[in-house]
């Protein structure tokens, strides 16, 4: 499962979601604004893509995300 930590109105988060979509990935989008712990952890670094315990922080492009997903065993269409 791929998780995207995000929040409403974050243009970088929208870009990260678009990159995921272009790669054929439909991440579970978690809005950190509704969870104090997540907000403290990710408030200054979103968007963050997470697979298991591995995280990829912004900035990343489609190629970087594609390679990272492959390394962590996520198959996708690029």
Secondary structure, DSSP 8 states (H G I E B T S, - for coil): -EEEEE-TT-HHHHHHHHHHHHTT---EEEEGGG-HHHHHHHTTT--EEEETTEEEES---HHHHHHHHHHTT-----
